[in-house]
Amino acid sequence: MADERMRYSLLKEAVQVTGDEAMCQAVLAQLDDYVAAQLNGRDPFPLFPHIAVHLDGCLNCAAAYGRLCHLALAEQNNTLPTLQTPRQPDLSFLTPPVAVPSLADRLRTAVTQLENGWRFRLSADLLPLLQPQAAPIPVRAPETEERYAELLLALEPDETLQAELPFKVLVYRDAQSPTDCLVEVWVQPHGRAWPHLAGYTVTLGLPNHTHQQITTPWGVAAFPHIPIHELDSLVLTIG
């Protein structure tokens, strides 16, 4: 009699199953154990009676049970499909990236160590890299500040390059003659400072002429009236 009442209760529960999302989530959370019990030859009904009843009345959970049971059987029988390794894409049509030398590497290439000095060659490729982001504070005499206010190029080596390039070069446009410029060379050998920077011979070599100056105690040699269009062929020699 008790068995009949239990069957009647479970039958009534199965008939009255509704799409209760909370109940579905609870059933799905235990579905692995339910299927595992079946595959191990055990009767899951006494262990999970509410899951068995729910599967009889819920199509979505029954479908999930069917898929899980199918995969579990395939795994048990070692019949799961083998995933093939995807083919490597053919990227041979891509052009490999070209290594672009840094400014420091370009400057090292442009400088030659002489027996008693240095030689530096400007080029059309190097000029754009030396264009300043912002003009520095003028250091020349006040009467020339307005005339040479526009900084065109600035070669100011950082600490990593000072041993190889112990000088800096600043180029200013001549406001009175806009096609010309003032080239300032600041010689800065390691271990020497003002006022012991006088006497260095600085030579600017251009296609049609050569200019030469001796540095001041500040280590400065200034060259006015240099044609701007000749800067890309300028050769600076310090000795």
CORSULBEL-V880675 format. One record per residue. RES is the residue in one letter. PSI is psi in whole degrees, -180 to 180 (999 if undefined). OMEGA is omega as a letter, one per 20 degrees, with the letter a starting at -180 (NA if undefined). D_CENTER is the distance of its C-alpha to the mean C-alpha in Angstrom with 1 decimal. Layout:
<<RES,PSI,OMEGA,D_CENTER> <RES,PSI,OMEGA,D_CENTER>>
This chain:
<<M,-40,r,78.2> <A,-39,r,75.1> <D,-39,r,73.2> <E,-40,r,74.2> <R,-38,r,73.1> <M,-43,r,69.7> <R,-41,r,69.3> <Y,-41,a,70.4> <S,-44,a,67.9> <L,-38,r,65.0> <L,-42,r,66.2> <K,-39,r,66.4> <E,-39,a,62.8> <A,-41,a,61.6> <V,-33,a,63.3> <Q,6,a,61.9> <V,132,r,58.3> <T,171,a,56.1> <G,60,r,52.4> <D,114,a,51.6> <E,-40,r,47.8> <A,-42,r,48.2> <M,-41,r,50.6> <C,-43,r,48.4> <Q,-40,r,45.5> <A,-40,r,47.8> <V,-46,a,49.1> <L,-32,a,45.8> <A,-27,a,44.7> <Q,6,a,47.7> <L,-34,r,47.7> <D,-46,a,46.2> <D,-36,a,49.0> <Y,-48,a,51.5> <V,-39,a,50.5> <A,-40,r,50.3> <A,-42,r,53.9> <Q,-45,a,55.1> <L,-25,r,53.5> <N,8,r,55.1> <G,15,a,58.5> <R,153,r,59.0> <D,113,a,60.3> <P,-12,a,57.6> <F,-49,r,60.1> <P,-28,a,61.6> <L,-39,a,58.2> <F,64,a,56.5> <P,-38,a,59.3> <H,-32,r,57.4> <I,-43,r,54.6> <A,-42,r,57.2> <V,-41,a,58.9> <H,-40,a,55.7> <L,-28,r,54.7> <D,-22,a,58.1> <G,-4,a,57.5> <C,111,a,53.7> <L,-39,a,52.5> <N,-47,a,48.8> <C,-34,r,49.0> <A,-39,r,51.4> <A,-41,r,48.9> <A,-41,r,46.2> <Y,-43,a,48.8> <G,-44,a,49.6> <R,-44,a,45.9> <L,-40,r,45.4> <C,-40,r,48.7> <H,-45,r,48.0> <L,-40,a,44.7> <A,-40,r,46.4> <L,-42,r,49.2> <A,-39,r,46.9> <E,-41,r,45.0> <Q,-36,a,48.4> <N,5,r,49.6> <N,42,a,46.4> <T,18,r,46.2> <L,141,r,42.7> <P,143,r,40.8> <T,129,r,38.3> <L,127,r,34.8> <Q,142,r,33.9> <T,124,a,30.6> <P,145,r,28.7> <R,140,r,28.5> <Q,133,a,25.2> <P,145,r,24.1> <D,107,a,24.8> <L,20,a,21.7> <S,-20,a,23.5> <F,-15,a,23.6> <L,139,r,19.9> <T,126,a,19.3> <P,145,a,17.2> <P,141,r,14.2> <V,127,r,15.7> <A,123,a,14.5> <V,120,a,14.5> <P,145,r,16.2> <S,169,r,15.2> <L,-40,r,17.7> <A,-42,r,19.2> <D,-40,r,19.8> <R,-40,a,21.4> <L,-41,r,23.6> <R,-39,r,24.7> <T,-32,a,25.7> <A,-14,a,27.6> <V,136,r,29.6> <T,129,r,32.7> <Q,122,r,34.5> <L,172,r,38.2> <E,-37,a,41.2> <N,31,r,41.7> <G,-151,a,38.6> <W,154,r,35.5> <R,133,a,34.8> <F,129,a,31.9> <R,122,r,31.4> <L,160,r,29.7> <S,165,r,28.6> <A,-32,r,27.7> <D,-30,a,24.1> <L,-30,a,23.8> <L,-48,a,25.5> <P,-28,a,22.8> <L,-16,a,20.3> <L,2,r,23.1> <Q,128,a,23.8> <P,151,r,23.6> <Q,-33,r,21.9> <A,146,a,25.1> <A,135,r,28.5> <P,172,r,29.6> <I,129,a,33.0> <P,143,a,35.7> <V,0,a,37.5> <R,-179,a,40.3> <A,147,a,43.8> <P,-35,a,44.1> <E,-16,a,46.1> <T,-5,a,43.3> <E,-44,a,40.4> <E,-36,a,41.1> <R,-38,a,41.6> <Y,56,a,38.3> <A,-26,a,36.1> <E,111,r,33.4> <L,122,a,30.8> <L,-45,a,29.6> <L,149,r,27.7> <A,113,r,26.7> <L,103,a,26.0> <E,89,a,25.7> <P,142,r,24.3> <D,-175,a,22.8> <E,-31,a,24.4> <T,-18,a,22.6> <L,-7,a,24.2> <Q,-31,r,27.5> <A,-33,a,29.4> <E,-29,r,28.6> <L,80,a,28.8> <P,48,r,31.5> <F,162,r,31.8> <K,156,a,30.2> <V,126,r,31.0> <L,134,a,31.3> <V,124,a,32.5> <Y,141,r,34.3> <R,142,r,36.0> <D,109,a,39.7> <A,-27,r,40.8> <Q,-19,r,44.3> <S,83,a,43.2> <P,-17,r,39.9> <T,-3,r,39.5> <D,170,r,39.8> <C,166,r,37.7> <L,125,r,38.1> <V,119,r,36.2> <E,128,r,36.1> <V,124,r,35.5> <W,110,a,35.1> <V,128,a,36.0> <Q,66,a,34.7> <P,148,a,35.7> <H,133,r,34.9> <G,1,r,37.8> <R,148,a,39.4> <A,173,r,39.5> <W,142,j,41.9> <P,31,a,44.7> <H,34,a,44.4> <L,10,r,42.1> <A,155,r,44.9> <G,-2,r,46.1> <Y,135,r,43.0> <T,121,a,43.6> <V,125,a,40.8> <T,130,r,41.2> <L,117,r,39.5> <G,123,r,40.1> <L,167,a,40.0> <P,-37,a,41.3> <N,-6,a,44.7> <H,166,r,45.2> <T,140,r,44.3> <H,145,a,44.2> <Q,137,r,44.7> <Q,158,r,44.7> <I,136,a,45.3> <T,150,r,43.0> <T,175,r,44.4> <P,-19,r,44.5> <W,-5,a,41.1> <G,21,a,39.8> <V,136,r,39.5> <A,124,a,40.6> <A,137,a,40.6> <F,101,r,41.1> <P,170,r,42.1> <H,37,r,42.8> <I,124,r,40.1> <P,129,a,39.4> <I,-37,a,35.9> <H,-10,r,35.9> <E,1,a,36.5> <L,-32,a,33.5> <D,-5,r,31.6> <S,15,a,34.3> <L,136,r,35.0> <V,120,a,35.5> <L,127,r,35.7> <T,129,r,37.9> <I,126,a,38.6> <G,999,NA,41.5>>
